[in-house]
């Protein structure tokens, strides 16, 4: 937890003004795209935000705490009884916000997680009726500085991974599976009381540690092995020492020796590091990369500069900036500032969509199904455009040139049917689609 909450000005970067169908939208002139900072409010109302098309008018809106802001003029509406805080003396009760159509009625709802260790609730979108949203409790006590919003059981719907600091358990909450259902179900991953159960626990990762096709849950003291049945209690724990309080933790074979290594960064101190796996017994060696960057409370990595070596993409929560660290294997080479991205959009893949020799970002909004391509020249944003939207049950999982025409395509995966599909693109324009193979039961799609 930060020692003091600073004054928050809720603002966004506008990439585009959507018009017409995303499937038929023509490519925009990227050199005409400009960034404009819009201040929604100078009140301290929330520490988290979520993005969704709240009123289903085709424009992404902003949800934060007890309010939502209607695009494009950002008119403020009340979700629940309004709460405005004093940043010098209080924290907000909206530490993280996520958006999901919880009851599957076609309207995006808001999930609000309060301060670490306190309540998690969701608000039911009333569907353009001028009333306050109904609040429903998910859990009384949700711990960890960054509860994860991931699809744990492969049903195509996001779930919540966190801890219960009162019951001293690590748990996940399954989101309601059937239309009209509003009940979340809790499953226990670990009931070891001294293992990652503090309300202010830092460091959480979701990656396939043992190459069995299932993502595992990683903390600084080791990792829990994802069983074939994720509803099984007491996942097998593999102890390890992955450093101090950190941001997200990622798995990658950094030294290309055939096993998984780990990457993370300090949440409230200096340091970015990786942990080298030395052998199949799971022994790791800590390597510090640098101490010149502080408080990287969120972390991602990708090969941004196209040198064949994965690089780091860092995100600083206090400024919403990204930074790109260029690596050669585990060795830090240089760093540049990257673009600032809006909330609610996941960076799903990096590929050269416009054929200029520079990797671009493919962003995916899991609530609306919209995709966006952010065009880069090195680390500089030179434009952005809508890609095709995808059906809600077919999330975008990766990109690759499946048609071998020199243009990256989208790879979609329906985890319920285990069906894959390819959306063929020419830059950001959809030019065709095809059904891919069905995966066998018990296997998950990770990457092309």
BELKADA-V935832 format. One line per field, one symbol per residue. phi: phi as a letter, one per 30 degrees, with the letter a starting at -180 (. if undefined). psi: psi as a letter, one per 30 degrees, with the letter a starting at -180 (. if undefined). burial: b if it has 9 or more other ideal C-beta (glycine too) atoms within 8 Angstrom, else e. Layout:
BEGIN
phi=???
psi=???
burial=???
END
This chain:
BEGIN
phi=.ddbdddccdbbcddacdbidddcdddddddcdbcbdcddacddcacbbbcadechcicdcccaicbbcddcciddbddbedbbccddbbcdcbdbbbbaddchcjcdcccccdeejcdbbbcdddiiddbdddcbdcadbbcjdbeccbddcicibdbccabcdddhbcbbcddecceidbccccbcdacddcchcddcecjbbbaddchcibdcccbdckbcdddecddddhddccdabcjdebddcccaddchcjbdcbbaaddbbckbbbcddcaddidbcdbdcabdbchddbbbbaddciciceccccbcddbidcbccdbbhccdcabbdcdccddicdddabaddcicicdccccbcdddidbbccdbbiccdclaadcddbdddbddcabadddhcicdcdccbcdddhccaccdbbiccdclaadcddddeiccdcad
psi=klfkklkkjjllkjeljkkakeefklkljfffklkkkkjekgkjflflllklieghggkklkkjbglkkklffhkklkeakkkkljffflllgiekklkkieghgfkklkkkkalkfalklkkjkghgkillkkkkkekejjlkfikkjljeggggkklkkaljfefhlklkjklkfkkfkgkkkkkkekgjfgjhgkfgkkjkljljeghggkklkklfgakkkjlejffklikkkjkljgaaklalkkkkieghgflklkkalkegakkklljkkflffgkkkkkkelgfklhifkklkljegggfkklkjkkjfffgllkkjkljbgkkelklkalkkllfkkjelklieggggkklkjkkjfefgklkkjkljcgkkflllkaklllfgikkflkliefhggkklkklkjfefgkllkjkljcgkkflllkalkklkfkkkel.
burial=eeeebeebebebbebbebeeebeebeebebeebeeeeeebbeebbbbbbbbbbbeeeeebbbbbbbbbbbbeebebebbbeebebebeeebbbbbbbbbbbbbbbebbbbbbbbebbebbbbbbbbeeeeeebeebebbebbbbbbbbebbbeeebebbbbbbbbeebbbbbbbbbeeeebeebebbbbbebeebbbebbbbbbbbbbbeeeebbbbbbbbbbbbbbeebeeeebebbebebbebbbbbbbbbbeeeeebbbbbbbbebebbbbbbbeeeeeebeebebbeebebbbbbbbbbbbbeebbbbbbbbeeeebbbbbbbeebebeebbebbebebbbebbbbbbbeeeebbbbbbbbebbbbbbbbbbeebebbbbbbbbbbeeebbbbbbbbbbeeebbbbbbbbbeebbbbbbbbebbbbeeeeeeeebeeeebbeee
END
